[in-house]
């Protein structure tokens, strides 16, 4: 996949107009950020699916010691149950908020990149064949997008392995 992407980039580089090349250069860091945001978003989505929150959320626990010599066992257990429920509710709300923020970041960046690509120059200027450059860029972008998604799939595979290991134990 990387070789095809590299070849497509070389092809684009050979026929791109100066304005097309400038847009490519401006888009490159955005795509890198998008790749990271996409990876984070899809990882959290998978964690929610597998009920496996990240450590910074799962490490949060609301618990304090109750003097069981004063309270009855039933009262003590009821208080511990309330603490557990509060912890679970907090973790659920924290995951939902985390997912919401990652989703919004991902959505905004995806839309911005889509706007740039949809507006990619394809009209001839200054004697350059912009249509060929536009087609070459879109081919390159599709291959880059495919690679980023493949890298994301590989990076979240550990959650599938972890889930199987947890089920086996």
Buried (B, 14 or more C-beta within 10 A) or exposed (E): EEEEBEEBBEBBBEBBBEBBBEBBEEBEEEBEEBBBBBBBBBBBBBBBEEEEBEEEBBEEEBEEEBEEEEEEEEEBEEBBEEBEEEBEEBBBEBBEEBBEEBBEBBEEBBEEBEEBBEEBBBEEEEEBBBEBBBBBBBBBBEBBBEBBBEBBEEEBEEBEEEBEEEEEE
